[in-house]
Amino acid sequence: MSTPKIMVIDDEKIVVDMTKMHLVKEGFDVETFLGAAPALERLKEEKFDVVVTDLKMKGIDGMEVLRTIKRLYPDIQVIMITAFAHLNTSMEAFRGQVFDFFPKPFKIKDFIASVNRALGRSGQPS
């Protein structure tokens, strides 16, 4: 089985760097983007299994990323992270078929478990 490919989109470099570090340590192939536009372009070229996106970003925000992915690539699971976790925002995300929703700061253990669930696995990456 091939290594799962994870895309991480966040406009904060520290967030993409830390998220990538933890995902790579778990055995995932990870690409990071500091904005949604280049990330959505990359999706045209490469298949990803899971996309992790920030909610609030300049330009294209996380909700637009979610809508675009679900319209064009419905089999990709989207996990949303945000420092602006309001109930109506999380409800909107789940209506938009987000797989999971994490308020920042989040526990890495819970986040990794969610990525594994999004991949249909309960254990560690192989």
C-alpha positions in Angstrom: 0.0 0.0 0.0 1.3 3.4 -0.9 2.1 6.1 1.7 -0.9 8.3 2.3 -0.5 11.9 0.9 -1.6 14.7 3.2 -1.9 18.4 2.2 -1.7 21.1 4.9 -2.9 24.6 4.1 -2.5 27.4 6.7 -1.3 31.0 6.3 0.8 30.6 9.5 4.2 29.1 8.7 4.6 27.8 12.2 1.4 25.9 12.0 2.2 24.2 8.7 5.8 23.4 9.9 4.6 21.9 13.2 1.8 20.0 11.5 4.0 18.6 8.8 6.7 17.6 11.4 4.2 15.5 13.4 2.6 14.0 10.3 5.9 13.0 8.7 6.9 11.5 12.1 3.8 9.3 11.7 4.9 8.1 8.3 2.8 10.3 6.0 3.9 12.0 2.8 3.1 15.7 3.5 3.0 18.8 1.3 2.3 22.2 2.8 0.9 25.5 1.4 0.7 29.0 3.0 -2.3 29.8 0.8 -5.3 28.1 -0.7 -4.8 29.1 -4.3 -1.5 27.3 -4.9 -2.9 24.3 -2.9 -6.0 24.0 -5.1 -3.8 24.3 -8.2 -1.6 21.4 -6.9 -4.7 19.2 -6.4 -5.2 19.3 -10.2 -1.8 17.6 -10.6 -1.6 15.2 -7.6 -4.0 13.1 -5.7 -4.1 13.6 -2.0 -5.9 11.4 0.6 -6.5 14.1 3.2 -6.5 17.9 3.1 -6.0 19.8 6.4 -7.0 23.4 6.0 -7.1 26.5 8.2 -10.5 28.2 8.3 -9.5 31.9 8.2 -7.0 32.8 5.5 -6.5 35.8 3.3 -8.0 35.3 -0.2 -9.6 31.9 -0.4 -10.7 30.7 3.1 -11.1 27.2 4.4 -14.9 27.0 3.7 -14.2 27.8 0.0 -11.4 25.2 0.1 -13.9 22.7 1.5 -16.6 23.5 -1.0 -14.2 23.3 -3.9 -12.7 19.9 -2.8 -16.1 18.3 -2.2 -17.3 19.5 -5.6 -14.2 18.4 -7.6 -12.7 15.6 -5.5 -15.5 14.2 -3.3 -13.4 11.3 -2.1 -10.8 13.5 -0.4 -11.4 14.0 3.3 -11.0 17.5 4.7 -10.0 18.3 8.3 -10.4 21.9 9.3 -8.3 23.7 11.9 -9.1 27.2 13.3 -8.3 29.7 16.0 -11.9 31.0 15.4 -13.9 28.0 16.6 -17.5 29.2 16.9 -20.5 26.8 17.1 -22.1 28.2 13.9 -18.7 27.9 12.1 -18.3 24.3 13.0 -21.9 23.5 12.1 -21.4 25.2 8.7 -18.2 23.1 8.2 -20.0 19.8 9.0 -22.9 20.7 6.7 -20.2 21.2 4.0 -19.0 17.6 4.7 -15.9 18.4 6.7 -14.5 15.2 8.2 -13.3 16.8 11.4 -12.9 20.2 13.0 -10.1 21.2 15.4 -9.9 24.5 17.4 -6.3 25.7 17.8 -4.4 24.8 19.7 -5.2 21.2 19.3 -3.8 18.0 20.8 -1.5 16.3 18.2 -2.5 12.9 19.4 -6.2 13.6 18.7 -5.3 15.2 15.4 -3.2 12.2 14.2 -6.0 9.9 15.3 -8.5 11.9 13.2 -6.2 11.7 10.1 -6.0 8.0 10.6 -9.8 7.8 10.8 -10.1 9.9 7.7 -7.9 7.4 5.9 -10.1 4.6 7.2 -7.5 3.3 9.6 -7.7 2.9 13.3 -4.1 2.1 13.9 -0.7 3.6 13.0 0.5 4.2 9.5 2.1 1.1 8.0 
